[in-house]
Structure formats: C-alpha cells, structure tokens
Amino acid sequence: MADANIDAFTRSAEPATAQVQVFTRRASGLVRVMSPYSAFAYNILNIGVIFPWVYITTLAVYPGANVAEGILLTGVFTAFLAVVYAGLASAMPRTGGDYVFQSRTLRPWFGFAITMTVIGTFFLQWQALAGWLVATLGLGPLFTGLGVMYHNTTFLGWGAWFLTGMGAFVTTVVASAIAAGVLIRSFRWFVQAQWVMWYGFLVSFVTMIVLFLATPTTTFISEYNHAAFVILGPMTNGSTDYYHAILAAAGQTVAGPHALSILGTLLVAPVALTSLGWVGYAQEQAGEIQGATSLKNQMFINVGGGLTAMAMMALLAFVMVRTVGQGWLAAAYGAGAGVGPFLPYFSYLAAVLTNNPIVLIILIFGIMMNAIQVVFNVIVGWTRVTVAMSIDGVLPKFVSNVNPRTHTPVYAHLIFLVLGGVIYAWVYNFAVINGTPWTTYTLAVTCVATIMYIGTALGGALFPKTRPEVYKVAPIAKYKVGPIPLITICGLIAVAFSIWMLYWYLTNPFLGVVLAGSAGAWSVGIMAGIFVGWVIYYFVRRAYLKSVGINLELAYKEIPPI
C-alpha cells in the first residue's frame, strides 16, 4: 500500500499577500514491500558487525581494554534508544524516521537541521566509507589470501591495490552506481537481493567464528608469519617472525592480556556506538515496512536487531582476541602497525587461517555482501529522509519526485550518487587537511550522529507531553512504570548515555574527532558550522515560502498519515 506520509502545499486563489488558506497532503508514491523480518535483517546489516575499528581502535591506546565487555555495555544502553525508536515508529511509521520524529515532537527547525547535518551531509562521508569497506574488508583480503595461498604476485598486487586510495575510490564509484541503479529500478529488487547479502553474511560469520575457535594461538602465529613472508619476504635482519617483531616494536614480549583497564573498557563504547547506535536506522524508510504500526514488530526490528548485533560483535571480539592475543592485536594496530603486511582487520586475520580457496571465498563473500549492503542502506536512508523533507516543503520539490512506475525517488538517488558516490568519495580517499588525511575523521560521523540520537531520545521522552493526541492512541502508551511512561524513562536514559558518548568524542583525540592544535578546532568548528548553516537555511526557506503564500509551519502541525 502506498505510504501517504509526505506533505504538499497549495496556495489559495487569493493574492500572494494573503495568508495561506489550504494545506493538502499527497502520497509519497513509496510502497510497503519490506517485511518485519527483512527489516530486522536490514537493521543488523546496517548496524555493521563488520566495522573493523570497533575491535582494535581502543586497544591501540588502552591495551588492557576488554573489547567484548565494552561492546556489551554499549548494546545494553543502546537498547533503551531502540525502545524509543520502536515506540515512536509504531506511532508514526512514516518515511523520514528521525526527521519526522524530531520535527513533530520537538521543534521543526531543530529536527530538520539535526537530521540534515547527520544524514543529509555526513552521510556523504558514510557512502565513501561504505565503498572503502567493500575494498578493504572484501576485495583486498580475498585477493591477498589467494595470492598467499598460491604464491601468486598478480593476486597480491590486486589485493594491495584495493587498499590504496584509488582502489577504494574506484570501488566506491562502481558499488554506488550499481546500488543506485538497483534502487532506482525497484526497492523490491533490493529487498530480494538483501536475502543473498543476509544469508551470505551469516554463513561467513559462522565460518569465521569456527576458524578462530578451532585455531590455537601457536598455529595463528605460524600462519601469520607465513603470509607475511610471502607478501614481504624476510625482514632486514633475516627473520621471518613478524608476529613477535610487531610485539617488539610496541615494547612487548608477550601477546597475552594486559592488566584490565576499566577506562579503556569504557572507551570501547564510543567506538562501538559507530555500529550499535544505528538501532533505529530502518525507520528512515518506515513507510516501506509492512506492519510498521505494530509495536511488537518494531521491538523485533529495533531492539531485537540491536541486541542480536551486539551479541555477534561481542562474540567476534572474544574469539579473535583469544586466538591472536590481546597484546599482539593492540601492538599490530598501535606501535607495531608498520611492521606487518596489513593492518589487523578481522577479515585479513581470519583469511590467513585457511589454505582452502573455497573456505576463503565463503569467508570473504559474506563480509563483502555486508559491506555492499552498507552501500545500499546509506543511499536508502539519505533518499528517504530528503524525500520526506522535500514534500514537507523544506527542501525543493524535485527532490521528492517519485517515479509512479518504479515507486522510487529517482532524482534523490542521482543527487546522492554524484555527491556521495563520486565527489565525496574522492575527498574521503585523497583530501588532506593541515597534514591530516581526511580518513582520520572517519569517526566524526558517529560524533555528529550522537547528537541526532540525543534529539530522537529527547523527542521520545517528551512525546507524551508535546504530542499527547498522538501518544494517547500509540501502542506504547499503555506501558508505564508507575505513572511514568516507559518511552519517557527509556528516552531519558538514552539521552544521558548519548551525552556521555558525545563527551568522550569531544575530549579524546584517539577517537579521531578532536585532534591537537588547529586540526581539533577545525574538526569541531566544521561540524558546528554545518548545523548552523542548515538552521539558517530553514529560516530562509520558511521566509521565502511565506512570501509566496505558503506557511511551512502547517506541515509540522500534522502527523503524516500512513
């Protein structure tokens, strides 16, 4: 059924100087083709069990951090945010997700500026990052593994090329073009293709877990040293023991765990939030999810998806650290990073554990499918949010043009393909600011997204007060703790947790957001500047529409119908 979630405006027949008299709403043209289970799988894939820095970034600075426990801590707190998403989505299952929730429960200008900063702007970087994942976690280790297996320099060369800026850029352009083409043709095509991505990923994940569990540390050391020797040859001192050379470069002699660092374990959380914070991402296209008004379905999609992803991430962290050694993993991404043939991304470490090409292909295929799904879902989220904004009237009308035959927003897809899949992909892979590569700012996306989480969580907490007429008939309204609505309690906990995460991002340079000196001021300043710019845009757009007889505020007094 069509999702009539988007607003349109018509002027009265009176002169333009008169107040607007008529406000009508039109259907978006999008259709509900994604089942709750498909949305559940979509949420887990977009949460991103495969994001590699979750498992190594904190260890490089705090070698005693317990990565698995840090992931579990993050997952427990983001579950409260997931409840908020489920409650808001079952009450307002509309395309636009965070934008609709915040603009209808808080203030229109705030909801627009926050989501436009995060999804409308920083998702350009996320698209470049998605292509980087395909190249770095999929194609790179696939060809490197085959090259090591067959001592084939051509394969090794291909594997190395995908790790270069040009390799990642070309991969992003190609993957984005394919994804945009499929999504333009039919969202239903993507839903069907996602089953290959989902089950391929599950098979790869199980294969990886089994490989790590079945491999003793001594065997890993032998296989890693063999791979390093095939790729690099002997070291200058004639040794081929790259494993212990990495430890030595970090001033270590053993690979076992360091004394537990409580601070380090806590600081796993802001990195894990890069994945687990997106527990409600499926709601950006809520107008295309079947049974979206059901709180049970929404809890399954958001809370269930988030907790499942949390468990998978914690399991992967546990078995990887157990096999390769925590001290070594910390050294391989820290002081010893330049010694080995590749950074200790989990797909590379798992790839050296097998000499069977079929197992290698099975292992990498699903990881690559998950990375490709990220390419798709970034496009889906961006286009659906901007379509909702466009038909509300705050973005130009052509953005919300939905093809009546394919039921897809063609222009929105093309805009994002050019901006994110080509232009920003070049910036991400090649730009240098004050001597710092742009890739250093990768986690800035999560820093900014944390502000969006605060906005949605706060909107959920205030939902019973700011939109009582909607809340009273919402499925979550019957759930309270004493006299206090459950969504208010969960919203306040999620707000507090997100503020805590934002504090860590703004005060810890190793997270790649705040850097020393002028680079730090630049990174924070540009994020704040983008938000202020969109606030200014909102009020200029509102003034312009008013001058031609359209009252933008009327859009936000309505909850888009299903």
C-alpha positions, 0 to 999 in steps of 0.5 A, a space after each residue: 500500500 502506498 505510504 501517504 506520509 509526505 506533505 504538499 502545499 497549495 496556495 489559495 486563489 487569493 493574492 500572494 499577500 494573503 495568508 495561506 488558506 489550504 494545506 493538502 497532503 499527497 502520497 509519497 508514491 513509496 510502497 510497503 514491500 519490506 517485511 518485519 523480518 527483512 527489516 530486522 535483517 536490514 537493521 543488523 546489516 546496517 548496524 555493521 558487525 563488520 566495522 573493523 575499528 570497533 575491535 582494535 581502535 581502543 586497544 591501540 591506546 588502552 591495551 588492557 581494554 576488554 573489547 567484548 565487555 565494552 561492546 556489551 555495555 554499549 548494546 545494553 544502553 543502546 537498547 533503551 534508544 531502540 525502545 524509543 525508536 520502536 515506540 515512536 515508529 509504531 506511532 508514526 511509521 512514516 518515511 523520514 524516521 528521525 526527521 519526522 520524529 524530531 520535527 513533530 515532537 520537538 521543534 521543526 527547525 531543530 529536527 530538520 537541521 539535526 537530521 540534515 547535518 547527520 544524514 543529509 551531509 555526513 552521510 556523504 562521508 558514510 557512502 565513501 566509507 561504505 565503498 572503502 569497506 567493500 575494498 578493504 574488508 572484501 576485495 583486498 583480503 580475498 585477493 591477498 589470501 589467494 595470492 598467499 595461498 598460491 604464491 601468486 604476485 598478480 593476486 597480491 598486487 590486486 589485493 594491495 591495490 584495493 587498499 590504496 586510495 584509488 582502489 577504494 575510490 574506484 570501488 566506491 564509484 562502481 558499488 554506488 552506481 550499481 546500488 543506485 541503479 538497483 534502487 532506482 529500478 525497484 526497492 523490491 529488487 533490493 529487498 530480494 537481493 538483501 536475502 543473498 547479502 543476509 544469508 551470505 553474511 551469516 554463513 561467513 560469520 559462522 565460518 569465521 567464528 569456527 576458524 578462530 575457535 578451532 585455531 590455537 594461538 601457536 598455529 595463528 602465529 605460524 600462519 601469520 608469519 607465513 603470509 607475511 613472508 610471502 607478501 614481504 619476504 624476510 625482514 632486514 635482519 633475516 627473520 621471518 617472525 613478524 608476529 613477535 617483531 610487531 610485539 617488539 616494536 610496541 615494547 612487548 614480549 608477550 601477546 597475552 592480556 594486559 592488566 584490565 583497564 576499566 577506562 579503556 573498557 569504557 572507551 570501547 563504547 564510543 567506538 562501538 556506538 559507530 555500529 550499535 547506535 544505528 538501532 533505529 536506522 530502518 525507520 528512515 524508510 518506515 513507510 516501506 515496512 509492512 506492519 510498521 504500526 505494530 509495536 511488537 514488530 518494531 521491538 523485533 526490528 529495533 531492539 531485537 536487531 540491536 541486541 542480536 548485533 551486539 551479541 555477534 560483535 561481542 562474540 567476534 571480539 572474544 574469539 579473535 582476541 583469544 586466538 591472536 592475543 590481546 597484546 599482539 592485536 593492540 601492538 599490530 594496530 598501535 606501535 607495531 602497525 608498520 611492521 606487518 603486511 596489513 593492518 589487523 582487520 578481522 577479515 585479513 586475520 581470519 583469511 590467513 587461517 585457511 589454505 582452502 580457496 573455497 573456505 576463503 571465498 565463503 569467508 570473504 563473500 559474506 563480509 563483502 555482501 555486508 559491506 555492499 549492503 552498507 552501500 545500499 542502506 546509506 543511499 536508502 536512508 539519505 533518499 528517504 529522509 530528503 524525500 520526506 523533507 522535500 514534500 514537507 516543503 523544506 527542501 525543493 520539490 524535485 527532490 521528492 519526485 517519485 517515479 509512479 512506475 518504479 515507486 522510487 525517488 529517482 532524482 534523490 538517488 542521482 543527487 546522492 550518487 554524484 555527491 556521495 558516490 563520486 565527489 565525496 568519495 574522492 575527498 574521503 580517499 585523497 583530501 588532506 587537511 593541515 597534514 591530516 588525511 581526511 580518513 582520520 575523521 572517519 569517526 566524526 560521523 558517529 560524533 555528529 550522529 550522537 547528537 541526532 540520537 540525543 534529539 530522537 531520545 529527547 523527542 521520545 521522552 517528551 512525546 507524551 507531553 508535546 504530542 499527547 493526541 498522538 501518544 494517547 492512541 500509540 501502542 506504547 502508551 499503555 506501558 508505564 512504570 508507575 505513572 511514568 511512561 516507559 518511552 519517557 524513562 527509556 528516552 531519558 536514559 538514552 539521552 544521558 548515555 548519548 551525552 556521555 558518548 558525545 563527551 568522550 568524542 569531544 575530549 579524546 583525540 584517539 577517537 579521531 574527532 578532536 585532534 591537537 592544535 588547529 586540526 581539533 578546532 577545525 574538526 569541531 568548528 566544521 561540524 558546528 558550522 554545518 548545523 548552523 548553516 542548515 538552521 539558517 537555511 530553514 529560516 530562509 526557506 520558511 521566509 521565502 515560502 511565506 512570501 509566496 503564500 505558503 506557511 511551512 509551519 502547517 506541515 509540522 502541525 500534522 502527523 503524516 498519515 500512513 
